[in-house]
Amino acid sequence: MKTFGIFALAVQLVQGLKGRGGVAQKPPVTIVSFDKDYKDLWQCWANHMNDANNEKEVIAVALDDEAIETVSKWKHGGLRLSVNLNTKFAPKKDAMMFSAWPTCFYSMVYFQSIRDALLDGHEAVLKTDLDAIPLRDPWEMMANASDADIITKSEDYPGGYNGGAFNTGFMLYRNTPEVIKLLDDIIAFWASGKVPKDGGCNDQFQMTEFINKRGCSNFGLHHHVAPEKGYWRGKCGNIKVAAFAENQVKTGMWCVDANDCKKKGVWVMHSRHNFLTNTCGKGVQKVSDHA
């Protein structure tokens, strides 16, 4: 069965738990994950992050040999951004790619790579998609929410949740016992082999499902204008949540390109289609519809 490799790996990950967070000794880190189809988008994202903040480390989780080669060459390009190459999950096997993007394999890597970094002692992890282009320093943007366990953007997918949906394409995870427990619960569900293939293994669906199970208050889709220091605050169980304001992380087709977004005061543009091709070049055209 094609899913066996993924679930077997998830079981090994659960059995290999090393403890429970809260021992943060290393600076915050940004994590991105990608394969060969996203090489051009990686180049664009990394160049923009280099301009926005080249002091915070980036962990590039390369999922195949071409992605490894791309990051290795980029690291010697003379830019100041510190990039640590993670090859733990490469090479990605075709047998693991059994659903539409984001694949079940990618979604498992999403949660495991975050937890690995937190258990390694990083104070926080910013997990971002490559199509979330940083136009200004995202770490400066998040400084006013340093008390939050999770910083996210409220979304409308998946629907039907009182606490709203959590956009996993640009989301900060603080090194707290509550966050580690949340990630443990999701990964344990993977190990159970019960993750549905069609949509259910999507990382945004899984995060929204598991965090809403904790009971969310003062956080939802109707809170698009954030009243406190640029954020709307709420709680999901014991997890303290802060939601980005609209001009902080903008989605959709609101800007023509990066320069247009900067003029409109956007910090991070999480978009596809024309914005990506206008900002990053025609090389990203084939992935701009599902980055």
C-alpha positions as CSV (number, residue, x, y, z in Angstrom):
1,M,0.0,0.0,0.0
2,K,1.4,3.3,-1.0
3,T,0.7,5.0,2.3
4,F,2.7,2.5,4.3
5,G,6.0,4.3,4.1
6,I,4.5,7.5,5.5
7,F,2.7,6.0,8.4
8,A,5.6,3.7,9.2
9,L,7.8,6.8,9.4
10,A,5.2,8.6,11.5
11,V,5.2,5.7,14.0
12,Q,9.0,5.9,14.3
13,L,8.7,9.6,14.9
14,V,6.3,9.2,17.7
15,Q,8.5,6.4,19.3
16,G,11.4,8.8,19.1
17,L,10.0,11.6,21.2
18,K,12.8,13.2,23.2
19,G,10.9,15.2,25.8
20,R,8.5,18.0,26.1
21,G,9.7,21.5,25.1
22,G,10.1,24.6,27.2
23,V,14.0,24.4,27.2
24,A,14.6,27.2,24.6
25,Q,18.2,28.0,24.4
26,K,18.6,28.8,20.7
27,P,17.3,31.9,18.7
28,P,14.1,31.7,16.7
29,V,14.4,30.1,13.3
30,T,12.4,30.1,10.0
31,I,11.6,26.8,8.2
32,V,10.7,26.2,4.6
33,S,10.2,22.9,2.8
34,F,10.3,22.2,-0.9
35,D,11.2,19.9,-3.8
36,K,12.6,20.3,-7.2
37,D,9.4,21.9,-8.7
38,Y,9.9,24.9,-6.3
39,K,13.6,25.7,-7.0
40,D,12.9,29.0,-8.7
41,L,10.4,30.0,-6.0
42,W,13.0,29.2,-3.3
43,Q,15.5,31.5,-5.0
44,C,13.0,34.3,-5.0
45,W,11.8,33.8,-1.4
46,A,15.4,33.5,-0.1
47,N,16.5,36.7,-1.8
48,H,13.6,38.6,-0.3
49,M,14.2,37.1,3.1
50,N,17.9,38.1,2.8
51,D,16.8,41.7,2.2
52,A,14.1,41.6,5.0
53,N,16.1,39.9,7.8
54,N,19.4,38.1,7.2
55,E,20.2,37.7,10.9
56,K,17.8,34.9,11.8
57,E,18.7,31.4,10.6
58,V,16.6,29.6,7.9
59,I,16.3,25.8,7.9
60,A,15.7,24.7,4.3
61,V,14.1,21.2,4.4
62,A,15.0,19.9,0.9
63,L,12.8,17.0,-0.2
64,D,14.9,15.7,-3.1
65,D,18.3,15.8,-4.6
66,E,17.7,18.8,-6.9
67,A,16.4,20.8,-4.0
68,I,19.5,19.9,-2.0
69,E,21.7,21.0,-4.9
70,T,19.8,24.2,-5.2
71,V,20.2,25.2,-1.6
72,S,23.8,24.2,-1.5
73,K,24.6,26.4,-4.5
74,W,22.6,29.3,-3.0
75,K,24.5,29.1,0.3
76,H,27.7,30.0,-1.6
77,G,26.1,32.9,-3.5
78,G,27.6,35.7,-1.2
79,L,24.4,36.7,0.5
80,R,24.3,37.1,4.3
81,L,21.3,35.0,5.1
82,S,22.3,32.0,7.2
83,V,20.8,28.8,5.7
84,N,21.0,25.4,7.3
85,L,20.2,22.5,4.9
86,N,18.0,19.7,6.3
87,T,18.1,16.5,4.3
88,K,16.4,14.3,6.8
89,F,13.3,13.7,4.6
90,A,15.1,13.5,1.3
91,P,14.9,11.9,-1.2
92,K,11.2,12.1,-1.5
93,K,9.7,9.0,-3.1
94,D,7.0,9.0,-5.8
95,A,5.2,6.4,-3.7
96,M,4.7,8.9,-1.0
97,M,3.0,11.4,-3.4
98,F,-0.5,10.0,-3.5
99,S,-2.7,13.1,-3.2
100,A,-2.9,16.6,-4.6
101,W,-0.7,19.3,-3.1
102,P,-0.1,19.7,-0.3
103,T,0.7,16.0,-0.3
104,C,0.3,13.9,2.8
105,F,4.1,13.4,2.9
106,Y,4.7,17.1,2.8
107,S,2.1,17.7,5.6
108,M,3.8,15.1,7.8
109,V,7.2,16.8,7.2
110,Y,5.6,20.1,8.0
111,F,4.7,19.1,11.6
112,Q,7.8,17.0,12.2
113,S,10.3,19.6,11.1
114,I,8.7,22.2,13.4
115,R,8.8,19.9,16.4
116,D,12.3,18.8,15.6
117,A,13.5,22.4,15.7
118,L,11.6,23.2,19.0
119,L,12.9,20.1,20.7
120,D,16.4,21.1,19.5
121,G,16.0,24.2,21.7
122,H,14.9,27.0,19.3
123,E,12.9,29.6,21.0
124,A,10.3,29.7,18.2
125,V,9.8,28.5,14.7
126,L,8.3,30.5,11.8
127,K,7.0,28.0,9.3
128,T,6.3,29.6,6.0
129,D,5.3,28.6,2.5
130,L,7.6,29.8,-0.3
131,D,4.8,31.8,-1.8
132,A,4.6,33.9,1.4
133,I,7.1,36.6,0.2
134,P,8.6,38.7,3.0
135,L,8.6,42.4,2.0
136,R,9.5,43.7,5.4
137,D,11.1,42.0,8.4
138,P,8.6,39.4,9.7
139,W,10.4,39.1,13.0
140,E,10.0,42.8,13.7
141,M,6.3,42.4,12.7
142,M,5.8,39.7,15.3
143,A,7.7,41.4,18.1
144,N,4.4,42.9,19.6
145,A,3.0,39.3,20.1
146,S,5.9,37.8,22.0
147,D,3.5,36.5,24.6
148,A,1.6,34.4,22.1
149,D,2.2,30.6,21.8
150,I,1.0,30.7,18.2
151,I,0.7,33.6,15.7
152,T,-1.4,32.9,12.6
153,K,-3.8,34.3,10.1
154,S,-7.5,33.6,10.3
155,E,-8.8,31.9,7.1
156,D,-12.0,30.5,5.7
157,Y,-10.6,27.0,4.8
158,P,-11.5,24.6,6.2
159,G,-14.9,25.9,7.3
160,G,-17.2,24.9,10.1
161,Y,-15.0,25.7,13.0
162,N,-16.0,28.1,15.8
163,G,-12.4,29.1,16.3
164,G,-11.9,29.7,12.6
165,A,-9.2,28.1,10.4
166,F,-5.5,28.6,10.9
167,N,-3.3,29.5,7.9
168,T,-0.4,27.1,8.2
169,G,1.4,28.8,5.3
170,F,2.7,31.5,7.5
171,M,2.6,30.6,11.2
172,L,4.8,31.1,14.3
173,Y,5.1,28.3,16.9
174,R,6.6,29.2,20.3
175,N,8.6,26.7,22.2
176,T,6.1,26.0,25.0
177,P,4.7,22.7,26.4
178,E,1.3,23.5,25.0
179,V,2.6,23.8,21.5
180,I,4.8,20.7,21.7
181,K,1.7,18.8,23.0
182,L,-0.3,20.0,20.0
183,L,2.3,18.8,17.5
184,D,2.6,15.5,19.4
185,D,-1.1,15.0,19.1
186,I,-1.1,15.6,15.4
187,I,1.9,13.4,14.7
188,A,0.4,10.6,16.9
189,F,-2.7,10.8,14.7
190,W,-0.5,10.2,11.7
191,A,1.0,7.2,13.3
192,S,-2.4,5.7,13.9
193,G,-2.9,5.3,10.1
194,K,-6.3,7.0,10.3
195,V,-5.5,10.1,8.4
196,P,-7.9,10.4,5.4
197,K,-6.1,10.8,2.0
198,D,-8.5,13.2,0.4
199,G,-8.1,16.6,2.0
200,G,-7.8,15.3,5.5
201,C,-4.0,15.1,5.5
202,N,-3.7,18.7,4.4
203,D,-1.6,20.4,7.1
204,Q,-4.0,23.4,7.4
205,F,-6.9,21.0,7.9
206,Q,-5.0,19.0,10.5
207,M,-3.9,22.1,12.5
208,T,-7.3,23.7,12.4
209,E,-9.0,20.4,13.5
210,F,-6.7,19.7,16.4
211,I,-6.4,23.2,17.8
212,N,-10.2,23.8,17.6
213,K,-10.7,20.6,19.6
214,R,-9.1,22.5,22.5
215,G,-11.9,25.0,22.5
216,C,-11.2,28.5,21.0
217,S,-12.5,31.8,22.4
218,N,-12.2,35.4,21.0
219,F,-10.7,34.1,17.8
220,G,-12.4,33.6,14.5
221,L,-13.1,34.7,11.0
222,H,-15.0,37.9,12.1
223,H,-11.9,39.3,13.7
224,H,-10.2,40.8,10.7
225,V,-9.3,44.1,12.4
226,A,-6.9,43.4,15.2
227,P,-7.3,45.8,18.1
228,E,-4.3,45.2,20.4
229,K,-0.8,46.1,19.2
230,G,-1.7,45.0,15.7
231,Y,-3.1,41.7,16.7
232,W,-6.4,40.1,17.8
233,R,-5.8,37.9,20.8
234,G,-7.6,34.7,21.8
235,K,-7.1,31.3,23.4
236,C,-7.6,27.7,22.2
237,G,-7.5,25.7,25.4
238,N,-4.2,26.6,27.1
239,I,-2.7,27.9,23.9
240,K,-2.5,31.7,23.6
241,V,-3.2,32.8,20.0
242,A,-2.5,36.0,18.2
243,A,-4.0,36.7,14.7
244,F,-2.2,38.9,12.1
245,A,-3.9,42.0,10.9
246,E,-4.9,42.3,7.3
247,N,-1.9,44.5,6.3
248,Q,0.6,42.3,8.0
249,V,0.0,39.0,6.1
250,K,-2.1,39.7,3.0
251,T,-3.5,36.9,0.9
252,G,-5.2,36.8,-2.4
253,M,-4.5,38.9,-5.5
254,W,-4.3,42.4,-3.8
255,C,-1.0,43.6,-5.2
256,V,0.5,43.6,-8.7
257,D,4.1,42.9,-7.5
258,A,6.4,43.3,-4.5
259,N,6.9,47.1,-5.0
260,D,3.1,47.6,-5.2
261,C,2.6,45.7,-2.0
262,K,5.3,47.7,-0.2
263,K,3.6,50.9,-1.2
264,K,0.4,49.5,0.3
265,G,2.1,48.8,3.6
266,V,2.1,45.0,3.4
267,W,4.7,43.1,5.4
268,V,4.2,39.6,3.9
269,M,2.3,38.9,0.7
270,H,1.0,35.3,0.7
271,S,-0.2,35.1,-2.9
272,R,0.0,33.3,-6.2
273,H,-0.9,33.8,-9.8
274,N,0.2,37.2,-11.2
275,F,1.9,38.5,-8.1
276,L,4.4,35.6,-8.0
277,T,5.2,35.8,-11.7
278,N,5.5,39.6,-11.6
279,T,7.7,39.4,-8.5
280,C,9.7,36.2,-9.1
281,G,9.7,35.8,-12.8
282,K,8.2,33.4,-15.3
283,G,10.2,30.5,-13.8
284,V,7.6,30.1,-11.0
285,Q,4.6,30.0,-13.5
286,K,4.1,26.3,-13.2
287,V,3.9,26.3,-9.5
288,S,2.1,29.6,-8.9
289,D,-1.3,28.0,-8.9
290,H,-0.5,25.5,-6.1
291,A,2.6,26.7,-4.3
